[in-house]
Amino acid sequence: MDYTEGGVASPQFCDRPSIPIIACLLRHNQTRQILQAVRNHRPFRIGQYDIRITADYSKETNKRRKAFLALKPRLPQLEKKYGLFDPARMWVTKHGISKDFYNREELSLFLDSFQHQPIDSINTSRPLDVTGEDEGGEILPPGPEKESTTHYDTTPVKGAEIQRD
């Protein structure tokens, strides 16, 4: 920020240290509105004074936020959409399903469940060759032309018509 008047530094602003003022806003929506206003309209000025507003989280909230940030590098590798929201909530979307996580352990278990799956088992749109093997050599379950031991429930559903050949 430029504190000059007519090209000369103004001693009344440069020599004085900033004064921290701690304010407690009782309504969460007001906090969001003020922080959003500050983000959108920089610098925030009242009269001749520049006002800087930052969120001051509790120690517990800061620890939870930092714990999420430690797991953040794993998310792009698994091709997930994600975001860290106020105060300490991680939001993750995979295959169009969104989940909220409020602690690191839940998020870590969720990421580990995808880490142990081969990426090919998640992507089902790959073409198969004639032998029933995919390009990676993995044996797939038999298709409709092969005999299967799977038993299906053929009980008619009320209101549904069954066509028999």
PyMOL commands that set and color helices and strands:
alter all, ss='L'
color gray80, all
select helices_A, chain A and resi 11-14+28-40+59-71+74-77+104-115+119-122
alter helices_A, ss='H'
color red, helices_A
select strands_A, chain A and resi 4-5+8-9+44-46+49-51+81-85+89-94+97-101
alter strands_A, ss='S'
color yellow, strands_A
deselect
rebuild
show_as cartoon
